[in-house]
């Protein structure tokens, strides 16, 4: 077991570094030029300014040397300096990550909390109106463009009915809580600031629903299919034949087996929520990693993009590893 | 199904047909309708899509402008019709090219085995370990805006899932007797792959392709929404939502393009579900 974990971790580390190499190569083979994206037109027309600027960021060095410098920094826990914000990339990421983690976690809880019960109900009352409703909910969730759903929710609940707060993490005139974790829900509680907690929670409602929409659909469908698969197994027939109550059979025999594929999907879904918050964050002016990624990409700020890639792909790989390990805990057959 | 559940009452032929083909039929209908709209957009649209009329800015839906006008006084209905062209083109070409390349990589790997297989699969894993949207964003930004560039950026992240699936499918076929027979007959590998393995393994690939087009349409519209897709003033649904996203009072500007995306993606998803049911009778009972 331990050996598997170590091998997988080493493999993950190698993959993550290779991933930065890919981004680095893309960054240097495509036509876009960060110099032009950063300097204004006037400054960019002056060759001396451009040369000086290139030298400052090390863009005049040979490619392999640039990458070696990046790797050397990486070994010391330094992801380089963002060209756009002029700050260390790691600092930027640390600043923006909590907002995304908070949003994605709430969305994830929402997706599991709605998706799993809905999927179970759809399977137990198959072909009933519950099943039909679950199917419609999941298909619409999967088929809605996130950026549009975000607009519609804001237009209805903020613009129209005025029962939800507008974009952002807090009321514009509110002070953010003293930073402990960066997660406003926790920080406001630690500070004993109930109004702040309420404000932060209210601001999370719409964006987390929007972000969760597609995942709710996926979880519902997977749960339903896994439940039906498990309900056709012999041990279920045995349980029923023994005269066990249907409720007991479903909860004790069907559900634990059906949840195995849901765990796999859930892990991936969480990683995707963290990475996929770009659209939601843009519409809700959410100061998270998604918006940072987008801004870095638009500015061709490749040190920042490489840093994000590294952090996100490491998260991806770790989540995958955790999923595989939890498999072994949930399913004794895998453990042997 | 387990025997303890009472058999369903015998259904009429019509109900059975509806159950089996209903959703797929609706999906096919929606997709076909949008294809026709895309093809005949110049004849169907009451105005040219880029016709600017600043005296008629942000007019609500009316008999003259069925879906109202946008901030430049352009007719939203005409732009919506023309937008179908870009979305269909982008969705279908990304998935078709991505599937073709991914299938080639996966099948060659499965057939060749050994070093080639290992190298191809490591490459696939490498791309898969990126969150697709982030990589596509970076590439699209670097290539510069434009429909073709955005499609290329999406292709880079799109093929690996097809490579994985194709490899798995080809590995199953590889051990079948008919492939052994073909090898014994001395057929060339390209012919064995193309004429024997691919046709037998194609079913699940077709399902993934159909279900994936909707996905690709949403992703393309999303990149476009962020300003990394089409060059203005091209009429494209994602860009149209972006143009209307600050206009809550003039809700029609952003609402209808979004509904268009939703409907076409639903269409492809219905169709994909239906195709899966036909090709995999086991899934039908689920």
Interface residues (C-beta under 8 A of the other chain):
Chain A: X15 X16 X18 X19 X22 X23 X26 X27 X30 X31 X32 X127 X139 X140 X142 X143 X144 X145 X146 X147 X148 X149 X151 X152 X154 X155 X158 X159 X160 X224 X225 X228 X229 X231 X232 X236 X237 X240 X241 X271 X272 X275 X276 X278 X279 X282 X283 X293 X294 X297 X298 X300 X305 X308 X309 X312 X313 X316 X317
Chain B: X1 X2 X3 X4 X8 X125 X126 X127 X129 X130 X131 X133 X134 X135 X137 X138 X139 X140 X141 X142 X143 X144 X214 X218 X221 X222 X225 X226 X227 X228 X238 X241 X242 X244 X245 X248 X249 X251 X254 X255 X257 X258 X261 X262 X265 X266 X269 X270 X286
